[in-house]
Amino acid sequence: MHLSALTLRRDVAASLVVFLVALPLCVGVAVASGVPAEAGLITGIVGGIVTGLLPGSHLQVSGPAAGLTVLVYEAVEAYGLAALGVIVLAAGLLQLLLGALGCGRWFRAISVSVVEGMLAGIGLVIIAGQLYSMADVSAPKSGIDKIAGMPGLVADIVGSTQALSAFAIGAGVIVVMLLWQRMPAKVRVVPGALAAVLLATAATALADLPVAKVEVRGLLQSLNLPGAGDFGQLAQFGVVGTVLAFTLIASAESLFSAAAVDRLHDGPRTDYDKELMAQGAGNALCGALGALPMTAVIVRSSANVQAGAKTRASRVLHGVWLLLFAALLPSVLGVIPIAALAGVLVHAGWKLLPLGHLPAMWREHRGEAVILVITAVAIVAVNMFEGVLIGLALSVVKTAWETSHIHLSVANAGTGPIRVALTGNATFLRLPKMLDTLEALPKDRPIELDLSGLRHLDHACSTALTTWAERHNDQGTEPVRISAAAAI
């Protein structure tokens, strides 16, 4: 009994820490996504109370994530706020289906370089977009336009007192968050993001700065339940692509987060299929309520573990605290400067960039580093979904190229037969090199072609070898003898 009481106390304490970490992020992600601030709180509540109760991961915490901000904003811009619930609901149902079919573990097979490139591209777009929000200036829609508009943004900041004041608030938030890690442990009990937003809000109020504040609508008023007519948008190809993008990105981010969280504690390991279904159930409910999509979030999850959580009660209770805050203190949101939340997200976007280990990846796995960079650039230049598809395609091509290694050894000593041995994997990717070597052999000497060392011989190579042997026998004076002929 004593142990249970101790465990409960630890879980309650951890839940309060996670609540304080989640609060500014839920609001900030919602504002950056172009939806009411309360929509982020609704997703945090569902992620805590509903997903938190379901089996899967033990200590992982779910809620709105910066990683989906760009995709949500693009979806709202393209199809309207009413379609968001339908998209999230469909993505949640698809996650449920994939989990039920046992596909959860397969998401772990996604190339790490593609996932890191995806997160890096998201980080770049978040930083570029939120720099405008830090100055209370409307951001261009595309990632390229955001970056190209930076000189104009600087001019706006320098030329406007309101823009300069807002940007100073956002920059101050970033500075506080960077310095917070150096504060004494007792001070760091308060999460850096929350402390930075509180200080920025107080400074704005005391100085009476003319900056934009978060718009408050109320929890019930922010519910945007999709109507029957909204489901007709699922017939649009673009909407279907967005649903697939939500499913892929949210699932991959959640399951990669689960793997990372499992390394932080000694408790039960994650059941990936059940976790995918738990995420799907949460997203289906978020979609039905017209809220933001959810993923498991490593920042909140690691805070949960580090705060001493022992059971899933901590993540459920954090959702309860979010619900109480949204129900009892909604007006508090109205005094928070948007620039302060933008500063929090700029910091979050920066942490998504793999600056620490990219140089080492370049030295040891150059191909993976190239895929990471191209995926990130494609997301900035095109959009999220197509950028991830480009990264996945490059990863598949790279893997196919690396696994298609073939070695040709030619023994051409004396005047006897020329012995050619092929070892490895003979695929169409290496066919030109193989044929160049064979066609250069003399036609006035017998050739013994040994295929016994091949681990794989695809149809294209089999046909090409047969054609080459027939042509050589027709044109030459000595025949080609093939060992292990059954392989072709």
N, C-alpha and C positions, 0 to 999 in steps of 0.2 A: 504493500500500500504506500509505504514511504517512497519507494522508487517511482511509482505512478504519479504521486504528487510532485516529485522533483521533475519528472519528465514534463508534466503539464506546465509547471512554472517556466521551464526552459522554452517550451513551445509558445507560451503566451508572450514571453519577452522577445523571442525571435519574430513572432508575428507583428509586433509593434514596430520593430526595426524594418521589416519588409514593407509594412504599410507606409512608413515615412520615406522609404526609398521609392516606392511605387507611385505615391501621390503626385509629385511633380512630373514624373515621366508619363503617367496616364493622361494628365491634362495637356502636357506639352506635345505628345504624339497626336492627340486629337486636334489641337489647334493647327499643328503643322500639316495635318491630313486634310484640312479644309472642312471639318465637321464640328459640331458643337462640343465644347470641352467636356460636358457631362457624358458624351458617348464614349470617351476614353475611360471614364470611371465605371460605366456600365460593363465594359469589357473586362476591366480589372476585377469587378465584383463577380462576374460569371467565372472568370479564370480562377478566382480564389475559391468560391463556394461550390461551384458545380464541378469544374475540372479537378479541383483540389480533393474532392471526395472520391473521385473515380480511381481505379487501380491503374498502374502503369509505372510512372516514376514515383519515387518515395518522397523526395524533398524538393523536387523541381517546382518552380512557381511560374504561372502563366499569366499573360495579360497583353495589352497592346504593346507592340514593339516598334522601335525606330526602324528596324529592317523592312517593315511593310509600309512605312509612311509614304514613300515615293509612289508605290503601286496604288495605294488607296487614293492618293491625291489625283493621280492620272485617271483612275476609274470614276471618281466623282466628277472630274472635269469633263470626261468623255460621255458619260451615261447619266449623270445626275445623282443626287443624294438618294433618291428613291430606289435606284438600282443597286445601291451598295448592299442593302440587306439581302437581296436576292442572290447577289454574287457570293457573299460570305456564307449564306445558308447552303448554297449549292456546293461550295468548297468544303464545308463541314460534312455534308452528307457523303461527298466523295472520299474524304478522309476516313469516315466511318466504314465505308465499303472496302477501302484499301486495307484498313486494319483488320477487318473481318476476314479478308482473303489472305492474311498473313504477309502483307507486303511491307510491314513496318521495318523489318530488318534490312530490306533491300535498299531503303533510303540511305543506309550507311555505306552503300557501294558508290554513291555519288562522289566523284573526284573532289578531294579536299581543295585543290587549286581552283575548281569552279566555284565551290561554296565561298572560299575566301575572296575570290574575284568578285562574286556577287555582292558580298558584304562590303568590299572596298568600293565598288561602283555605287552602292546605296549610300555609303558614307560620303563619297564625293558629292553626290547630288544633294544629300541632306545639308552638308556644309554650305554648298553654293546657294541653296535656296534659303536657308535660315540666316545667312548673312544679310539678306534683304530684309527678313523679318526683324532682325536685330535693329535695323534702322527705320522700322515702320514704313517700309517701301514695298510696293507690290513686286513680286518676283516674276521674271519671264517664265513661260511654261516649260520649254524644253531645257534639258541639261546643258546643251551647247550654248543656248541663248543666255542662260544664267551665268556661265563662265565668261562669255563674250561681253556681257553687260557689266562686268566688275568695274571698269574705268568709270562708267556712268554712275555706278553706285557710290564710288568714292567722291565724285563730284556732288552727288546729292547729299552725302553726309557732311561734307565741308560747307555746302551752301545753305543748309537748313538747320536752324536751332533745334527743332523737334527731332530731326533725324540724328543729329549729333548727340542729343541727350539720350535718345533711345539706344543708340549704338554703344554709348558709354555704359549704360545699364547692362546690356548684354555682355560687353567685354568684361565688366566687373564680375559678372556671374562666372565667366570662364576662369578668371584669375583666382577667384575664391575656391572654385572646385579643384584647380591645380594645386593650390597651396594647402587645401584642407588635409591632404594625405600626410603633411608634415606636422600637423597639430598633435598635441598629446592624445593618448588613447581615450581618456575620459571625455575629451571634447568631440572626438570622432564617433562617439555614440550617436550623435546626430548626423545623419547622412549628409555628405557634402552638397548634393544637389538641393536638398531641402534647405540647408543653411544658406546657400547662395541665393535661392529664390526669396527666402524670408528677408535677408539683408537688402536685396534689391528692392523688394516691395516697401520696406521701411524707408529706404533712401528716397524712393520715388515719392512717397507720401510726405516725408519731412521737407523735401525740397520743392514739392508741388510741381514736379516735372510734367510737361505736356506730352505724355507718351500714351500710346494705345493700351487699353486694359483688356483682359479676357471678358468676353461677352457671356453673361449668365442667363440661361434659359430655364433652369430647373430640371430635375431628374426626369419627371414624368413627361414634361414638354419636349425633352430631347429624344424620347422613344420615337422611332420612325418605322413602325411596323409595315412591311411591304404588303401592298394590296394585290388582289388577284390579277389585275392588269399588268403589274410590274413583272410578273413571271414570264410574260410574253417576250421580254428582252433576252431571255435565254436562247431564243432562236437566232440571235445575231452572232455572227462568227466572232466578232471582237469580244463580245461578252463571254463566250465560251472560252476563248483564249485567256481572258482575264481570270476566269474561274480556275483554269488549269495552272496559271501562274501563281495564284493564291495558294492552291493546294501544294504545288511543288515547293515553293519557297517556305511556306509556313511549316510544312512537314519536315523538310530538311533542316531548317533552323531549330525546330523543337527537338528532333532526334539527335542532332549534333550536340545541342545543349545538354541533353540527357546523358550522353556519353561523357561530356566534360564534368557534369555534376557528380556522376558516379565515381569519378576519380577523387572527389573532394571528401567523401565520407565512407565509412565502413558498413553502412546499413544495407538493406536489400537492394539488389541491382534492378535496373529498369527492364520491364517487359515491353519491348518496342512496339509490338502489335497492339497491346492494351493501351500504351501511351498514345499511339496514333489515334485510336478510337476515342480516348478521352479528349484529345485535342479536337477531334471531329465533332464530338457531342457539344463541347464548348462553343465551337465556331457555328454550329447549327443554331444553337440558342442565341448567340450574338446576332446572327443574321436575322432570325425571327424577330428580334428586338430592334433591328436597324442600327446596330452598334458597329464598332470597329472589329476587324478580325483579330484573333489572338495567336500568339505563339508562346512556347516556353522561352523565358528570358534569362540569360546567363547572369546578368547583373543582379536581379532580384533573387535568383536561385542561389548564387554564391553567397549573397548577404544572408540568406536563410540558413545555410549551412554554417557559416562563420559565426552567426549569432547563437549557435548551439541548439538548433532545432533537432528533434529526435523522431518526430512522427509527422504525418501529413496534417495534423491539427494546426500547425503553425501557418500553413498556406491557406487553410480554410478560414482561420481567424483573421488573416490579413484582408481577405475579402469582406468579412463582416465589418471590420473597421472602415474600409472604403465605403461600404453601404451606409453606415452610420454617419460618416462625414458628408456624403452626398445628400442624405436625407435631412440632416440637422444643421449643417453649416454651408449650404450652397453659396450664400452671398460672399463668403470668403474668397471665392474664385474671382469675383469682380474687381478685387483690388490688386490682382497680380498683373504686372506689366507683361505684355506679349514678348517684348524684347528679352525679358529674363528667361522665359521658357525657351525662346530661340537660342539663347546662350547655352542652356542645358543640352539642347539637341545638337548644337555645333560640337560641344564636347563629346557627346555620344557618337556623333558621326566620325570624329577624329579617332576615337577608340576602335572603330570598325576597320580602319586602315591598317594593313599588316606591315607597317614600316619596320617593326623590330626584326622580323625574321625573313623579310623579302631578300635582303642581300645574301643571307646564308642559302636560301632556296635557289638563288641565281647561281651560286657557286656549285651547289651539289646536284640540283635538279633543274637545269636551265629550261627544259621544255615545260615543266610545271609552272615556273615563274612566268614564262611567256603567255601561257594560257590564262593565268591569273590576271596579268596586266591587260590582255586583249578583252577578257570578259568584263573587267571594270570599265575600260574605255568604251566598249560596245554599249553597256548600260547607260553611260553618260550620253553617248552620241545618238543612240536609237531609243530604246526603252528597256524596261526591266525584263519583260518576257523574252523578247528577241535576243537581248544580250545574254541571258542565261542559256538559251538554245544554242547560240553561237559558241559559248564556252563548252557546253556538253558535246557539241559536234567536234570541236577541236580536240577535246579529251579522247573521244572515241577514235578519231583519226590518228592521234599520237599513239594510243595503245595498239591500234592495228599495225602501225608502222613498226613499232618496237618489237612486236611479237612475230613479225614476218621476216625476221633475220634468216638469211640463207647463206651458207658458205659453199663455194665451189673450189675444189682442189683438183688441179690438173697435173698428172704425172706424165711427162713427155720425154722420158729418157730413152736414149738409144733409137733403134729402128722398129721396135715392137709396137704393140697396140698402145694407143693413148688412153690412159685410165682417168676418167672424170668421176669424182664422187660428190654427191650433193648431200648436205646435212642441214638440219634445221627445219624451217617452215617455208614451204614453197607456195606463196600466194601471188595474186596478180600484181600486188604492189612492188614486188621484186622481179617481175617477169622481164622487163627490159634489160636489166643487168644480166640475168641468167641467159637470155637469148643472145645478147652481144658476145658473151664468152663462148657459147656453143657454136655460133655461126662463124667465129673466127678460127675454129679448128681446121686443120688441113683435111682435104677430102681424099687424099691418096694414101691414107693410113687407117687401119681399123681402129674403131673407138669402142671402148667398154664404158658404158654409163651405169654407175652404181647408185641406185636410189634407196638402198636399204637403210641409210642414215636419216631419211626424212621422217619427221614426226607428223607432218601434215602436208598434203598435196591437194590443192583445190582444183576445181574443174578447169579453170582457165589455164593453169600451168600444165595439167595433165594433157589437155588438148594441144597446147603449144609444143610440148615435148614430143608427142606423137607425130605432129605435123613436121617438126624439124627432122626427126629421125627418118621419116618417109622421104622428105626432100633430099636429105643428105645421101640416102641410099640410091635415089634416082640420079643424082648429079655426080656422086663420087665413085671411086673405083674400089673402095673398101667398105664393108658394111658396118652398121652400128649395132652393137649388142647391148641389150638392156637387162641388168639384173634387177630382181624384185619387180618384174614387169607387171605383176598383179596390182601394184600400187597405182598404175595408170590405166 
